[in-house]
Amino acid sequence: LNAAPGRAPRQRVRFLPAPAPGGGGAVELVAARVPVLADHPLVRGPRFKKLKIGAGHRLDVKASGVFVLGVGHGNKLLTDLYNCHLTKVYIVGGLFGKATDDFSDTGNLVEKTTFDHITREKLERILAVIQGTNQKALLMYSNIDMKTQEAYELAVKGLIRPMEKCPPIITAVRCLQFALPEFQLEIHCLHETQQYLRKMVHEIGLELKSSAVCTQVRRTRDGVFTVDDALPRTQWNLQSIQEAIQNCQLKVETELERTLG
């Protein structure tokens, strides 16, 4: 930011001595515009000495994917987006046949089990149970009478979700890939942590009379932001960040208006 071209120095009018037209060594005062020395870079110093940056929904060290940051005024927008309680989407990888102390494949091994009896149909049956249970919790924490017109209008807009703090809720889950012993899930959720998703993989293994560890947690969507909006490390520069803010501005404003009015 400090290396970017700055605004031109302000101008002020001063009366400076100049030779009179008649000569003879006479001097007169002439109005002239001169730059204000207080705006000179050597006097002013760097324009930006600090920049306030806020973090959105965090990712732990074993997770990857979309991580939203707010710059300057964007910190207030981060708080507003947090109050919208928007859904996040993860791609979660799992591996049947072993269990660890932290539910990840890098943890200390505590158990090995068989997994040949597991099929995709059995896995999807467990996922359906999980989604059904969480749908009941979603309606309960939303505090909405499902027989009212309000509930119908919110359902049409896709706004049935808890608007206050609540336990983690899985709004949708499906199996993307299944090739024993590995599998991959797409999970839509609210108020989760990455460790909660790893524990969910572990519990799926137990429900299938086996064990499982989590091999990957990657966030592909955080509210209105997707992987397509994200900047890889090679694009962490001023121009790319400015373009990313401009490209996302409209959908952020639209979501805030739709949800918070």
KOLPAPA-239593 format. One record per residue (C-alpha): residue in three letters; z, y, x; chain; residue number from 0. Coordinates in Angstrom, 3 decimals. Layout:
BEGIN
+------+----------+----------+----------+-----+-----+
: type :        Z :        Y :        X : mol : seq :
+------+----------+----------+----------+-----+-----+
:  ALA :        Z :        Y :        X :   A : NUM :
...
+------+----------+----------+----------+-----+-----+
***
This chain:
BEGIN
+------+----------+----------+----------+-----+-----+
: type :        Z :        Y :        X : mol : seq :
+------+----------+----------+----------+-----+-----+
:  LEU :    0.000 :    0.000 :    0.000 :   A :   0 :
:  ASN :    0.856 :    2.420 :    2.784 :   A :   1 :
:  ALA :   -2.447 :    1.656 :    4.519 :   A :   2 :
:  ALA :   -4.436 :    2.536 :    1.386 :   A :   3 :
:  PRO :   -6.062 :    5.991 :    1.206 :   A :   4 :
:  GLY :   -3.567 :    8.544 :   -0.053 :   A :   5 :
:  ARG :   -4.038 :   11.593 :   -2.192 :   A :   6 :
:  ALA :   -5.183 :   14.802 :   -0.535 :   A :   7 :
:  PRO :   -2.395 :   17.221 :    0.510 :   A :   8 :
:  ARG :   -1.497 :   19.913 :   -1.990 :   A :   9 :
:  GLN :   -2.937 :   23.374 :   -1.368 :   A :  10 :
:  ARG :   -1.086 :   26.657 :   -1.429 :   A :  11 :
:  VAL :   -2.270 :   30.270 :   -1.179 :   A :  12 :
:  ARG :   -1.117 :   32.245 :    1.850 :   A :  13 :
:  PHE :   -2.069 :   35.702 :    3.111 :   A :  14 :
:  LEU :   -3.215 :   35.343 :    6.701 :   A :  15 :
:  PRO :   -4.063 :   38.157 :    9.164 :   A :  16 :
:  ALA :   -7.763 :   38.572 :    9.892 :   A :  17 :
:  PRO :   -9.866 :   41.248 :   11.684 :   A :  18 :
:  ALA :  -10.815 :   44.097 :    9.404 :   A :  19 :
:  PRO :  -14.551 :   44.533 :    8.652 :   A :  20 :
:  GLY :  -14.627 :   47.945 :   10.326 :   A :  21 :
:  GLY :  -13.554 :   46.600 :   13.710 :   A :  22 :
:  GLY :  -11.554 :   48.680 :   16.105 :   A :  23 :
:  GLY :   -8.819 :   46.117 :   16.358 :   A :  24 :
:  ALA :   -7.677 :   46.690 :   12.780 :   A :  25 :
:  VAL :   -6.116 :   43.712 :   10.992 :   A :  26 :
:  GLU :   -5.878 :   42.979 :    7.286 :   A :  27 :
:  LEU :   -4.342 :   40.240 :    5.171 :   A :  28 :
:  VAL :   -6.767 :   37.812 :    3.540 :   A :  29 :
:  ALA :   -5.856 :   35.250 :    0.861 :   A :  30 :
:  ALA :   -6.576 :   31.677 :    1.994 :   A :  31 :
:  ARG :   -5.800 :   28.170 :    0.756 :   A :  32 :
:  VAL :   -3.973 :   26.003 :    3.286 :   A :  33 :
:  PRO :   -2.537 :   22.468 :    3.014 :   A :  34 :
:  VAL :    1.184 :   22.090 :    2.337 :   A :  35 :
:  LEU :    2.739 :   20.758 :    5.514 :   A :  36 :
:  ALA :    5.381 :   18.875 :    3.504 :   A :  37 :
:  ASP :    2.587 :   16.528 :    2.379 :   A :  38 :
:  HIS :    1.446 :   15.718 :    5.914 :   A :  39 :
:  PRO :    1.947 :   11.995 :    6.733 :   A :  40 :
:  LEU :    3.946 :   12.848 :    9.866 :   A :  41 :
:  VAL :    6.345 :   14.927 :    7.741 :   A :  42 :
:  ARG :    6.385 :   12.835 :    4.552 :   A :  43 :
:  GLY :    6.580 :    9.429 :    6.209 :   A :  44 :
:  PRO :    5.489 :    6.233 :    4.448 :   A :  45 :
:  ARG :    4.825 :    6.665 :    0.724 :   A :  46 :
:  PHE :    6.449 :    3.314 :   -0.100 :   A :  47 :
:  LYS :    9.652 :    2.306 :    1.652 :   A :  48 :
:  LYS :   10.607 :   -0.388 :   -0.861 :   A :  49 :
:  LEU :    8.959 :   -2.132 :   -3.775 :   A :  50 :
:  LYS :   10.913 :   -3.740 :   -6.589 :   A :  51 :
:  ILE :    9.660 :   -7.254 :   -7.339 :   A :  52 :
:  GLY :   11.219 :   -9.528 :   -9.965 :   A :  53 :
:  ALA :   10.845 :  -13.281 :  -10.368 :   A :  54 :
:  GLY :   10.048 :  -14.944 :  -13.677 :   A :  55 :
:  HIS :   10.863 :  -18.574 :  -14.495 :   A :  56 :
:  ARG :   11.694 :  -20.046 :  -11.126 :   A :  57 :
:  LEU :   10.341 :  -23.122 :   -9.387 :   A :  58 :
:  ASP :   12.530 :  -25.256 :   -7.141 :   A :  59 :
:  VAL :   11.481 :  -26.317 :   -3.659 :   A :  60 :
:  LYS :    9.987 :  -29.636 :   -4.833 :   A :  61 :
:  ALA :    7.843 :  -28.099 :   -7.588 :   A :  62 :
:  SER :    4.584 :  -26.148 :   -7.473 :   A :  63 :
:  GLY :    2.233 :  -24.260 :   -9.749 :   A :  64 :
:  VAL :    2.287 :  -21.003 :  -11.696 :   A :  65 :
:  PHE :    5.081 :  -18.647 :  -10.609 :   A :  66 :
:  VAL :    5.100 :  -15.214 :  -12.281 :   A :  67 :
:  LEU :    6.245 :  -12.080 :  -10.442 :   A :  68 :
:  GLY :    6.787 :   -8.590 :  -11.797 :   A :  69 :
:  VAL :    6.035 :   -5.504 :   -9.702 :   A :  70 :
:  GLY :    7.626 :   -2.146 :  -10.513 :   A :  71 :
:  HIS :    7.391 :   -1.556 :  -14.281 :   A :  72 :
:  GLY :    6.372 :   -5.211 :  -14.607 :   A :  73 :
:  ASN :   10.026 :   -6.183 :  -14.196 :   A :  74 :
:  LYS :   10.753 :   -4.878 :  -17.707 :   A :  75 :
:  LEU :    7.755 :   -6.803 :  -19.043 :   A :  76 :
:  LEU :    9.166 :   -9.956 :  -17.420 :   A :  77 :
:  THR :   12.348 :   -9.498 :  -19.446 :   A :  78 :
:  ASP :   10.336 :   -8.965 :  -22.629 :   A :  79 :
:  LEU :    8.268 :  -12.097 :  -21.954 :   A :  80 :
:  TYR :   11.474 :  -14.039 :  -21.318 :   A :  81 :
:  ASN :   12.730 :  -12.906 :  -24.747 :   A :  82 :
:  CYS :    9.555 :  -14.319 :  -26.321 :   A :  83 :
:  HIS :   10.671 :  -17.852 :  -25.317 :   A :  84 :
:  LEU :    7.104 :  -18.946 :  -24.611 :   A :  85 :
:  THR :    6.148 :  -22.532 :  -23.926 :   A :  86 :
:  LYS :    5.511 :  -23.752 :  -20.379 :   A :  87 :
:  VAL :    3.221 :  -26.651 :  -19.468 :   A :  88 :
:  TYR :    3.761 :  -29.094 :  -16.595 :   A :  89 :
:  ILE :    1.836 :  -31.956 :  -15.045 :   A :  90 :
:  VAL :    4.473 :  -34.531 :  -14.085 :   A :  91 :
:  GLY :    3.727 :  -37.599 :  -12.001 :   A :  92 :
:  GLY :    5.826 :  -40.766 :  -12.086 :   A :  93 :
:  LEU :    6.129 :  -44.068 :  -10.252 :   A :  94 :
:  PHE :    7.593 :  -47.187 :  -11.845 :   A :  95 :
:  GLY :    9.617 :  -49.731 :   -9.917 :   A :  96 :
:  LYS :   12.364 :  -47.802 :   -8.160 :   A :  97 :
:  ALA :   15.199 :  -45.355 :   -8.743 :   A :  98 :
:  THR :   16.695 :  -42.709 :   -6.447 :   A :  99 :
:  ASP :   19.806 :  -40.559 :   -6.463 :   A : 100 :
:  ASP :   17.919 :  -37.339 :   -7.342 :   A : 101 :
:  PHE :   15.187 :  -38.883 :   -9.565 :   A : 102 :
:  SER :   12.414 :  -37.906 :   -7.078 :   A : 103 :
:  ASP :   10.409 :  -40.179 :   -4.800 :   A : 104 :
:  THR :   11.931 :  -38.470 :   -1.738 :   A : 105 :
:  GLY :   15.549 :  -39.226 :   -2.692 :   A : 106 :
:  ASN :   17.770 :  -42.039 :   -1.447 :   A : 107 :
:  LEU :   16.702 :  -45.372 :   -2.920 :   A : 108 :
:  VAL :   19.371 :  -46.920 :   -5.148 :   A : 109 :
:  GLU :   17.434 :  -49.593 :   -7.056 :   A : 110 :
:  LYS :   14.174 :  -51.549 :   -7.192 :   A : 111 :
:  THR :   12.897 :  -53.100 :  -10.418 :   A : 112 :
:  THR :    9.880 :  -54.945 :  -11.803 :   A : 113 :
:  PHE :    7.291 :  -53.090 :  -13.861 :   A : 114 :
:  ASP :    4.544 :  -55.638 :  -14.640 :   A : 115 :
:  HIS :    5.607 :  -55.808 :  -18.298 :   A : 116 :
:  ILE :    4.908 :  -52.088 :  -18.888 :   A : 117 :
:  THR :    1.719 :  -51.141 :  -20.735 :   A : 118 :
:  ARG :    0.221 :  -47.812 :  -21.708 :   A : 119 :
:  GLU :    0.926 :  -48.555 :  -25.364 :   A : 120 :
:  LYS :    4.616 :  -49.073 :  -24.650 :   A : 121 :
:  LEU :    4.746 :  -45.849 :  -22.650 :   A : 122 :
:  GLU :    3.037 :  -43.843 :  -25.385 :   A : 123 :
:  ARG :    5.432 :  -45.298 :  -27.958 :   A : 124 :
:  ILE :    8.375 :  -43.953 :  -25.945 :   A : 125 :
:  LEU :    6.658 :  -40.581 :  -25.596 :   A : 126 :
:  ALA :    6.163 :  -40.405 :  -29.373 :   A : 127 :
:  VAL :    9.882 :  -41.037 :  -29.909 :   A : 128 :
:  ILE :   10.768 :  -38.308 :  -27.411 :   A : 129 :
:  GLN :    8.435 :  -35.809 :  -29.078 :   A : 130 :
:  GLY :    9.703 :  -36.642 :  -32.569 :   A : 131 :
:  THR :   13.346 :  -36.222 :  -31.542 :   A : 132 :
:  ASN :   12.616 :  -32.903 :  -29.871 :   A : 133 :
:  GLN :   10.643 :  -31.629 :  -32.878 :   A : 134 :
:  LYS :   13.779 :  -32.040 :  -35.004 :   A : 135 :
:  ALA :   15.788 :  -30.129 :  -32.384 :   A : 136 :
:  LEU :   13.109 :  -27.414 :  -32.304 :   A : 137 :
:  LEU :   13.391 :  -26.840 :  -36.056 :   A : 138 :
:  MET :   17.176 :  -26.933 :  -35.932 :   A : 139 :
:  TYR :   17.473 :  -24.300 :  -33.183 :   A : 140 :
:  SER :   14.767 :  -22.127 :  -34.756 :   A : 141 :
:  ASN :   17.098 :  -21.439 :  -37.721 :   A : 142 :
:  ILE :   14.193 :  -21.377 :  -40.183 :   A : 143 :
:  ASP :   14.150 :  -22.802 :  -43.695 :   A : 144 :
:  MET :   10.971 :  -24.893 :  -43.660 :   A : 145 :
:  LYS :   10.536 :  -24.444 :  -47.439 :   A : 146 :
:  THR :   10.065 :  -20.679 :  -47.229 :   A : 147 :
:  GLN :    6.973 :  -18.506 :  -46.958 :   A : 148 :
:  GLU :    8.320 :  -17.147 :  -43.671 :   A : 149 :
:  ALA :    8.253 :  -20.633 :  -42.150 :   A : 150 :
:  TYR :    4.649 :  -21.119 :  -43.293 :   A : 151 :
:  GLU :    3.520 :  -17.812 :  -41.782 :   A : 152 :
:  LEU :    5.290 :  -18.531 :  -38.489 :   A : 153 :
:  ALA :    3.767 :  -22.009 :  -38.353 :   A : 154 :
:  VAL :    0.272 :  -20.568 :  -38.854 :   A : 155 :
:  LYS :    0.849 :  -18.135 :  -35.971 :   A : 156 :
:  GLY :    2.423 :  -20.836 :  -33.793 :   A : 157 :
:  LEU :    5.683 :  -18.912 :  -33.556 :   A : 158 :
:  ILE :    8.150 :  -21.586 :  -34.644 :   A : 159 :
:  ARG :   10.417 :  -21.718 :  -31.629 :   A : 160 :
:  PRO :   14.031 :  -20.836 :  -30.796 :   A : 161 :
:  MET :   14.417 :  -17.099 :  -30.226 :   A : 162 :
:  GLU :   17.815 :  -17.542 :  -28.594 :   A : 163 :
:  LYS :   19.115 :  -19.632 :  -25.717 :   A : 164 :
:  CYS :   19.173 :  -23.354 :  -26.478 :   A : 165 :
:  PRO :   19.075 :  -26.702 :  -24.625 :   A : 166 :
:  PRO :   15.740 :  -27.841 :  -23.120 :   A : 167 :
:  ILE :   13.201 :  -28.835 :  -25.781 :   A : 168 :
:  ILE :   10.017 :  -30.864 :  -25.321 :   A : 169 :
:  THR :    7.460 :  -29.510 :  -27.801 :   A : 170 :
:  ALA :    4.657 :  -31.926 :  -26.816 :   A : 171 :
:  VAL :    4.134 :  -34.747 :  -24.333 :   A : 172 :
:  ARG :    1.192 :  -37.032 :  -23.676 :   A : 173 :
:  CYS :    0.039 :  -39.522 :  -21.073 :   A : 174 :
:  LEU :   -2.876 :  -38.293 :  -18.957 :   A : 175 :
:  GLN :   -3.228 :  -41.227 :  -16.559 :   A : 176 :
:  PHE :   -1.822 :  -44.736 :  -16.412 :   A : 177 :
:  ALA :   -2.460 :  -47.111 :  -13.499 :   A : 178 :
:  LEU :    0.578 :  -49.230 :  -12.693 :   A : 179 :
:  PRO :    2.844 :  -48.423 :  -11.023 :   A : 180 :
:  GLU :    1.762 :  -44.767 :  -11.311 :   A : 181 :
:  PHE :    1.452 :  -42.580 :  -14.391 :   A : 182 :
:  GLN :    0.964 :  -38.906 :  -15.160 :   A : 183 :
:  LEU :    2.255 :  -36.867 :  -18.099 :   A : 184 :
:  GLU :    1.478 :  -33.465 :  -19.572 :   A : 185 :
:  ILE :    4.677 :  -31.901 :  -20.897 :   A : 186 :
:  HIS :    4.999 :  -28.740 :  -23.029 :   A : 187 :
:  CYS :    8.574 :  -27.489 :  -23.044 :   A : 188 :
:  LEU :   11.059 :  -24.654 :  -23.471 :   A : 189 :
:  HIS :   14.165 :  -23.718 :  -21.481 :   A : 190 :
:  GLU :   13.682 :  -26.596 :  -19.059 :   A : 191 :
:  THR :   14.321 :  -26.954 :  -15.352 :   A : 192 :
:  GLN :   12.215 :  -29.002 :  -12.983 :   A : 193 :
:  GLN :   15.187 :  -31.290 :  -12.375 :   A : 194 :
:  TYR :   15.428 :  -31.897 :  -16.123 :   A : 195 :
:  LEU :   11.804 :  -33.124 :  -16.098 :   A : 196 :
:  ARG :   12.543 :  -35.458 :  -13.177 :   A : 197 :
:  LYS :   15.493 :  -36.882 :  -15.067 :   A : 198 :
:  MET :   13.228 :  -37.352 :  -18.096 :   A : 199 :
:  VAL :   10.905 :  -39.541 :  -15.993 :   A : 200 :
:  HIS :   13.935 :  -41.581 :  -14.905 :   A : 201 :
:  GLU :   15.036 :  -42.064 :  -18.525 :   A : 202 :
:  ILE :   11.526 :  -43.127 :  -19.554 :   A : 203 :
:  GLY :   11.755 :  -45.864 :  -16.940 :   A : 204 :
:  LEU :   15.098 :  -47.016 :  -18.358 :   A : 205 :
:  GLU :   13.713 :  -47.082 :  -21.916 :   A : 206 :
:  LEU :   10.924 :  -49.364 :  -20.680 :   A : 207 :
:  LYS :   13.517 :  -51.719 :  -19.111 :   A : 208 :
:  SER :   12.533 :  -50.702 :  -15.617 :   A : 209 :
:  SER :   13.072 :  -47.647 :  -13.458 :   A : 210 :
:  ALA :   10.939 :  -44.702 :  -12.425 :   A : 211 :
:  VAL :   10.958 :  -41.757 :  -10.042 :   A : 212 :
:  CYS :    9.150 :  -38.436 :  -10.262 :   A : 213 :
:  THR :    6.398 :  -37.897 :   -7.687 :   A : 214 :
:  GLN :    5.119 :  -34.494 :   -8.787 :   A : 215 :
:  VAL :    6.114 :  -31.499 :  -10.894 :   A : 216 :
:  ARG :    3.382 :  -28.872 :  -11.209 :   A : 217 :
:  ARG :    3.511 :  -25.992 :  -13.676 :   A : 218 :
:  THR :    0.048 :  -25.243 :  -15.057 :   A : 219 :
:  ARG :    1.043 :  -22.628 :  -17.637 :   A : 220 :
:  ASP :    3.915 :  -20.179 :  -17.986 :   A : 221 :
:  GLY :    3.552 :  -18.469 :  -21.351 :   A : 222 :
:  VAL :    0.318 :  -16.458 :  -21.270 :   A : 223 :
:  PHE :   -0.290 :  -17.124 :  -17.567 :   A : 224 :
:  THR :   -2.327 :  -20.135 :  -16.424 :   A : 225 :
:  VAL :   -3.480 :  -21.581 :  -13.113 :   A : 226 :
:  ASP :   -6.687 :  -19.547 :  -13.471 :   A : 227 :
:  ASP :   -4.596 :  -16.347 :  -13.305 :   A : 228 :
:  ALA :   -2.698 :  -17.411 :  -10.198 :   A : 229 :
:  LEU :   -3.452 :  -16.137 :   -6.702 :   A : 230 :
:  PRO :   -3.464 :  -18.636 :   -3.826 :   A : 231 :
:  ARG :   -1.798 :  -17.541 :   -0.617 :   A : 232 :
:  THR :   -5.135 :  -16.501 :    0.918 :   A : 233 :
:  GLN :   -5.495 :  -13.826 :   -1.795 :   A : 234 :
:  TRP :   -2.117 :  -12.152 :   -1.388 :   A : 235 :
:  ASN :   -3.561 :   -8.693 :   -0.774 :   A : 236 :
:  LEU :   -3.479 :   -5.374 :   -2.592 :   A : 237 :
:  GLN :   -6.936 :   -5.571 :   -4.167 :   A : 238 :
:  SER :   -6.467 :   -9.112 :   -5.524 :   A : 239 :
:  ILE :   -3.030 :   -8.278 :   -6.927 :   A : 240 :
:  GLN :   -4.354 :   -5.136 :   -8.622 :   A : 241 :
:  GLU :   -7.203 :   -7.106 :  -10.193 :   A : 242 :
:  ALA :   -4.804 :   -9.851 :  -11.355 :   A : 243 :
:  ILE :   -2.550 :   -7.276 :  -13.044 :   A : 244 :
:  GLN :   -5.500 :   -5.617 :  -14.768 :   A : 245 :
:  ASN :   -6.955 :   -8.950 :  -15.932 :   A : 246 :
:  CYS :   -3.636 :  -10.054 :  -17.472 :   A : 247 :
:  GLN :   -2.605 :   -6.718 :  -18.986 :   A : 248 :
:  LEU :   -4.319 :   -7.181 :  -22.344 :   A : 249 :
:  LYS :   -3.003 :  -10.668 :  -23.097 :   A : 250 :
:  VAL :    0.536 :   -9.703 :  -22.065 :   A : 251 :
:  GLU :    0.464 :   -6.712 :  -24.436 :   A : 252 :
:  THR :   -1.048 :   -8.859 :  -27.205 :   A : 253 :
:  GLU :    1.644 :  -11.549 :  -26.883 :   A : 254 :
:  LEU :    4.497 :   -9.020 :  -26.823 :   A : 255 :
:  GLU :    3.099 :   -7.311 :  -29.934 :   A : 256 :
:  ARG :    2.582 :  -10.640 :  -31.730 :   A : 257 :
:  THR :    6.027 :  -12.044 :  -30.938 :   A : 258 :
:  LEU :    8.346 :   -9.049 :  -30.640 :   A : 259 :
:  GLY :    6.397 :   -6.586 :  -32.778 :   A : 260 :
+------+----------+----------+----------+-----+-----+
***
